[in-house]
Amino acid sequence: MKILQSSEADYSAPVRFVASAECAGLRLDQALAKLMPLHSRSRLQAWLREGRIRIDGAPESEPTRKIWGGERIEVEVKEDPRAVPDEAEDIALAIVHEDEDILVVNKPAGLVVHPGSGNWAGTLLNALLHHAPALAIIPRAGIVHRLDKETSGLLVVAKTLEAQTDLVRQLQARTVHRHYLALVHGPVAGAGTVDAPIGRHPSQRVKMAVVAEGREARTHYSVLERFEQATLLECRLETGRTHQIRVHMASIGHPLVGDPTYGKRGNARAGSLSLLAAFPRQALHAFRLALIHPRTHEEIAWEAPLPEDFEHLLQGLRTA
């Protein structure tokens, strides 16, 4: 069985294998995972759906097809020529760490991570392509997890396919630890855990919600500081669902300050309520990130200070 090594990756031509006896009896997706260990199973399954994999010259899209050995497998790994490439843009990045495998960025509030509906330019991905053009050959320019547009803080980017696959598997194995500072409305009694599945809101499809048929989601939180009308929490994600902290905190009656989707606006009266009402975004900052380095296999961690607007809000609450 020939296993593709990083030095053999060629993004302009198909990769070809002959399935050996070691693959006999395996499902196609299992055999591909053995043959191409640099790629995640989700990526390989996507290639199956897109018709990029052929067996003995014929397209194959069924991951459960059995492999018996001797089949000629061809994988088209180059990017779809019909896709419109993302443009590199000269956007300043606050780089906390960079080496040959990973890049850690302190994302400011207001920066969208990935191009999408209504935000096709001016994103973190566009900035990454300008900073490191080689990321153009990495899916999603190496981005393996996201922060909401108005959430600030730390985010890791893979600079190689090997590192991206490793980090995706770490996220699945929950060895990437993400800690957030969250200012929520109301008095929180003490530390706790929200263990509630998250899925699409049943009637408002642009929102997420705690729903019985949702995906497993778990957020641990502890109290750092109390104010008259709000509480500063440290939240640790055990899972990484869309809008997880925002949805979970709202579900227990403590929505994030400044959250226009899941939160509330206080009356603009004097004192702390006016400060809370005036804050223009959700008060959420990813302040600590820890993971196992893909190459050295050592645990490494970074911390990012609060952005100026968040710090100013806390100082105002302390003196209100």
ABEGO torsion letter per residue (X at the ends): XBBBBAAABBAABBBBBBBBAAABGBBAAAAAAAABAABBAAAAAAAAAAGABBBGGBBBABAABBBAEGBBBBBBABBBAABBBBBBBBBBBBBABBBAABBBBBBBBGBBABBBBGBABGBAAAAAAAABAAAAABBGGGBABBBBAABBEBBBBBABAAAAAAAAAAAAAGABBBBBBBBBBEBBABBBBBBBBBBBBAABAABBBBBAABBBBBBBBBBABBBAABBBBBBBBABBBBGAAAAAAAAAGBBBBGBAAABBBBBBBBEAAAAAAABABBBBBBABBBBBBAAAGBBBBBBBBBBAAAAAAAAAAAAX
